Amino acid sequence: MEERVQQKVEDLSLSPEPKEKKEGKIAGPVTAKNETQGPPVTLAETRKSAMMKKIRSGFKIVHMDMTDVESGDILWQSTDWNDIFTAEKEIVLPKKVHETKTVSRTMKFSTKEAIQSLRLVQKVLLHGQVLEVWNFKFGFAIPNSTNSWQCVIESAGDDKMIPIHILSGNIKIETQFFDDESLIAKSTLRVLYK
């Protein structure tokens, strides 16, 4: 019985042993393993990669502003965010932003695709050294929507603030946008005060 089973397995084999090379041509099937590509990619990974590509292409920042929480006055705003994910962007903030006790920062973004678990990791760097890291969870963002994300920033107080002349031009804000653990985009802002 074992012989018959073994024979049937051999008959059903779809990849016969490669034959000898003759005159520089290869006879029989050839398989190649590309050492630089790593392990094979699963169908689920391919689908996730395709979905992340669609999310990335449809994710945009459309507006950002900073408002004095006490007075409600808009201190700064911008709608020029077209190249934010491809190049460092320089923004010029009025000195009043640095001097205000409590500032509300609002960012409006749009997405063409659903984002299941939007989160942001924001680093504030001075001369390349990390001063602060903030983690924010936004949650679900519905497809074809424009959303607002607002955070309130309180001053540490005059005696604990880094002087504006040291900060201006030397401070960067790096923001990474994720869908759970998958990176959507990264932006870098260099902040100047005038």
C-alpha positions as CSV (number, residue, x, y, z in Angstrom):
1,M,0.0,0.0,0.0
2,E,2.8,2.4,0.9
3,E,4.4,1.8,-2.6
4,R,1.1,2.8,-4.3
5,V,0.8,6.0,-2.2
6,Q,4.4,6.9,-2.9
7,Q,3.9,6.3,-6.6
8,K,0.8,8.5,-6.7
9,V,2.6,11.3,-4.9
10,E,5.5,11.1,-7.4
11,D,3.0,11.1,-10.3
12,L,1.3,14.2,-9.0
13,S,4.5,16.1,-8.5
14,L,4.3,19.5,-10.3
15,S,8.0,20.3,-10.1
16,P,10.2,17.7,-11.6
17,E,13.9,17.7,-10.8
18,P,15.8,20.2,-13.0
19,K,17.5,18.5,-15.9
20,E,21.1,19.1,-16.9
21,K,22.2,22.2,-18.7
22,K,22.9,21.7,-22.4
23,E,24.6,24.3,-24.6
24,G,24.0,27.1,-22.1
25,K,20.3,26.6,-22.0
26,I,18.4,25.4,-18.9
27,A,16.0,22.5,-19.2
28,G,13.3,22.1,-16.7
29,P,11.8,24.6,-14.1
30,V,14.1,27.1,-12.5
31,T,13.5,28.7,-9.1
32,A,15.6,31.5,-7.8
33,K,15.9,32.9,-4.3
34,N,16.7,36.5,-4.1
35,E,18.7,36.9,-0.9
36,T,18.1,40.7,-0.7
37,Q,14.3,40.4,-0.6
38,G,13.9,38.4,2.5
39,P,11.1,35.9,3.2
40,P,8.1,35.6,0.9
41,V,5.3,38.1,1.5
42,T,1.9,36.7,2.4
43,L,-1.4,37.8,0.7
44,A,-2.5,39.6,3.9
45,E,0.8,41.6,4.0
46,T,0.3,42.5,0.3
47,R,-3.2,43.7,0.9
48,K,-2.1,45.7,4.0
49,S,0.7,47.3,2.0
50,A,-1.7,48.2,-0.9
51,M,-4.2,49.7,1.6
52,M,-1.4,51.7,3.4
53,K,-0.4,53.1,0.0
54,K,-4.0,54.2,-0.6
55,I,-4.2,55.8,2.9
56,R,-0.9,57.6,2.3
57,S,-1.9,59.0,-1.0
58,G,-5.2,60.3,0.3
59,F,-4.0,61.8,3.7
60,K,-3.6,65.6,3.7
61,I,-3.1,68.4,6.2
62,V,-5.4,71.2,5.0
63,H,-5.2,73.8,7.8
64,M,-3.4,74.6,11.1
65,D,-3.9,77.5,13.5
66,M,-2.9,78.6,17.0
67,T,-5.3,80.5,19.2
68,D,-5.0,82.3,22.5
69,V,-7.3,80.3,24.7
70,E,-8.2,83.2,27.1
71,S,-9.0,85.8,24.4
72,G,-10.0,83.5,21.5
73,D,-7.7,85.5,19.2
74,I,-6.1,83.6,16.3
75,L,-2.4,84.2,16.7
76,W,-1.3,82.3,13.6
77,Q,-2.8,80.2,10.8
78,S,-1.8,78.5,7.5
79,T,-3.4,76.6,4.7
80,D,-0.2,76.0,2.8
81,W,0.6,72.3,3.5
82,N,1.0,70.8,0.0
83,D,4.5,69.5,0.4
84,I,4.5,68.9,4.1
85,F,5.3,65.2,3.9
86,T,8.1,65.5,1.3
87,A,10.2,68.4,2.6
88,E,11.0,70.2,5.8
89,K,8.7,73.2,6.1
90,E,9.6,76.5,7.8
91,I,6.9,78.3,9.7
92,V,7.1,81.8,11.2
93,L,5.2,82.3,14.4
94,P,4.6,85.7,16.0
95,K,6.4,86.1,19.4
96,K,3.0,86.4,21.0
97,V,2.6,82.6,20.6
98,H,5.7,82.1,22.9
99,E,4.4,84.7,25.4
100,T,0.8,83.4,25.7
101,K,0.0,81.4,28.8
102,T,-2.3,78.9,27.1
103,V,-2.4,78.2,23.3
104,S,-4.8,76.0,21.4
105,R,-3.4,74.4,18.3
106,T,-5.9,73.0,15.7
107,M,-4.9,70.9,12.8
108,K,-7.5,70.0,10.1
109,F,-6.7,67.0,8.0
110,S,-8.5,65.0,5.3
111,T,-8.5,61.4,4.4
112,K,-9.9,59.6,1.4
113,E,-9.6,56.1,3.1
114,A,-10.8,54.9,6.5
115,I,-8.1,55.0,9.1
116,Q,-8.8,52.5,11.8
117,S,-6.6,53.8,14.6
118,L,-5.0,57.2,13.8
119,R,-2.3,58.3,16.2
120,L,0.4,60.8,16.2
121,V,3.9,60.9,17.8
122,Q,5.3,64.3,18.0
123,K,8.9,65.2,18.9
124,V,10.1,68.6,19.8
125,L,13.8,69.0,19.1
126,L,16.3,71.8,19.9
127,H,19.6,71.6,18.0
128,G,18.7,68.0,17.1
129,Q,18.2,67.0,20.8
130,V,14.8,65.7,21.9
131,L,13.2,68.1,24.4
132,E,9.7,66.5,24.5
133,V,7.8,63.5,23.0
134,W,4.0,63.6,22.9
135,N,1.8,60.7,21.9
136,F,-1.8,61.4,20.8
137,K,-4.5,59.0,19.9
138,F,-7.2,60.2,17.5
139,G,-8.9,56.9,16.8
140,F,-11.1,56.1,13.8
141,A,-11.2,58.5,10.9
142,I,-14.0,57.8,8.4
143,P,-13.3,57.8,4.6
144,N,-13.8,60.9,2.5
145,S,-13.8,63.2,5.6
146,T,-12.1,66.3,7.0
147,N,-11.4,66.1,10.7
148,S,-10.1,68.5,13.3
149,W,-7.6,67.7,16.0
150,Q,-7.0,70.2,18.7
151,C,-4.6,70.2,21.6
152,V,-4.1,72.8,24.4
153,I,-0.5,73.8,25.2
154,E,0.2,75.5,28.5
155,S,3.2,77.6,29.2
156,A,5.7,76.3,31.7
157,G,6.0,79.8,33.1
158,D,8.5,82.6,32.4
159,D,11.2,81.3,34.7
160,K,11.1,77.9,33.0
161,M,10.8,78.9,29.3
162,I,13.8,78.7,26.9
163,P,14.5,82.2,25.6
164,I,12.9,82.9,22.2
165,H,16.3,83.9,20.7
166,I,17.6,80.4,21.4
167,L,14.5,78.7,20.0
168,S,13.9,80.6,16.8
169,G,15.3,78.7,13.9
170,N,16.7,76.0,16.1
171,I,13.5,74.2,17.1
172,K,12.0,71.5,15.0
173,I,8.7,69.7,15.4
174,E,8.6,66.2,13.9
175,T,5.2,64.6,13.6
176,Q,4.6,61.0,12.6
177,F,1.1,59.9,11.7
178,F,0.3,56.2,12.1
179,D,-2.6,53.8,11.5
180,D,-2.0,51.7,14.6
181,E,1.7,50.7,14.0
182,S,1.9,51.4,10.2
183,L,3.5,54.8,9.3
184,I,1.2,57.0,7.2
185,A,3.4,60.1,6.9
186,K,6.0,62.2,8.6
187,S,6.3,66.0,8.7
188,T,9.1,68.2,10.0
189,L,8.5,71.9,10.8
190,R,11.3,74.3,11.6
191,V,9.9,77.1,13.8
192,L,11.0,80.7,13.6
193,Y,9.7,83.5,15.9
194,K,9.3,87.1,14.7
